[in-house]
Amino acid sequence: MIEVVRPGPLATVQDLGRPGHAHLGVPCSGAADGRALRLANRLVGNPESEAGVELTLGGAAFRFHRAAWIAVSGAPAPLLINGRAHGMNAPCRVPPDSLVEVGLPARGLRTYLAVRGGLGVEPVLGSRSTDLLSGLGPAPLSAGDRLPIGGSSGLSDIGVDVAPVAQPPDVPILRILPGPRDDWFVPDAISVLCGQPYEVTPDSNRVGVRLDGPKLLRARDGELGSEGMVTGALQVPPSGLPIIFLADHPTTGGYPVVAVVRAADIPLAAQLRPGQRLRFTPAT
């Protein structure tokens, strides 16, 4: 078992989500930065889909009551095992009755802790992910919670010392595909969107990244009927300030979507922290 000593600002159990249930109103959810969770799992020999812990702004501590192998990836943060510093993006052996601490990341927002064998919490609709919008899956972690570790039989050998990972950029550039409702905005809306940087506001979360910056003006009045939404959609409410939908976004929405962030850039969006600037550029 892993005991949660300190969860930090927000710690949740996440895997790669529960796709295929949007017709029931159930979001896909899953790790906001799926690329980081996949890497952490591979480093300890897990299938990429195993559940790990997603930390928001670090500050967490866990007591391991038996020996284990872990890997930490995502937003770069100090990693301590019994007070001794260890590197990220590398498999680390945790002795029995050890304290693992993940500090505040210098850049980025979300850090992922994977343990060999995965986390054996009870799945809901085929996933162990915490969905903050619908309330499905385990509750956000609290001090005193205990997380079971799955079995390690049949897993791949650990054969990597460290994985080279680039630092998150100071000002990420997200590639976008216009539409499907860019015709609801004035003709230069995409040029305005891509012309100046936006800033992440403090009320952003796993549902969406709320932005402050140039407003996008509409060419049409009224509202749409509810339409299906995808991760990365840039939905524009009446304020004219876009919202980037992340993993826990609603399955439908009535505000027009001016563009969609390319899937390959969703991990960059997931690591945006309040006060950080970003830019958009048309995808080629």
HELIX and SHEET records of a PDB file:
HELIX    1   1 ALA A   22  LEU A   24  5                                   3    
HELIX    2   2 GLY A   34  LEU A   43  1                                  10    
HELIX    3   3 ASP A  182  TRP A  184  5                                   3    
HELIX    4   4 ALA A  189  GLY A  195  1                                   7    
HELIX    5   5 ALA A  263  ASP A  265  5                                   3    
HELIX    6   6 ILE A  266  ALA A  270  1                                   5    
SHEET    1   A 6 ARG A  84  HIS A  86  0                                        
SHEET    2   A 6 LEU A  79  ILE A  81 -1                                        
SHEET    3   A 6 SER A  98  VAL A 102 -1                                        
SHEET    4   A 6 ALA A  60  PHE A  64 -1                                        
SHEET    5   A 6 ILE A   2  ARG A   6 -1                                        
SHEET    6   A 6 ARG A 146  LEU A 147 -1                                        
SHEET    1   B 5 LEU A  10  GLN A  14  0                                        
SHEET    2   B 5 GLY A  52  THR A  56 -1                                        
SHEET    3   B 5 ARG A 110  VAL A 115 -1                                        
SHEET    4   B 5 ALA A  68  GLY A  74 -1                                        
SHEET    5   B 5 CYS A  92  VAL A  94 -1                                        
SHEET    1   C 8 ILE A 173  PRO A 178  0                                        
SHEET    2   C 8 VAL A 257  VAL A 261 -1                                        
SHEET    3   C 8 ALA A 233  GLN A 235 -1                                        
SHEET    4   C 8 ILE A 243  PHE A 245 -1                                        
SHEET    5   C 8 GLY A 208  ASP A 212 -1                                        
SHEET    6   C 8 TYR A 198  VAL A 200 -1                                        
SHEET    7   C 8 ARG A 277  PRO A 282 -1                                        
SHEET    8   C 8 ILE A 173  PRO A 178  1                                        
SHEET    1   D 2 GLU A 227  GLY A 228  0                                        
SHEET    2   D 2 THR A 252  GLY A 253 -1                                        
END                                                                             
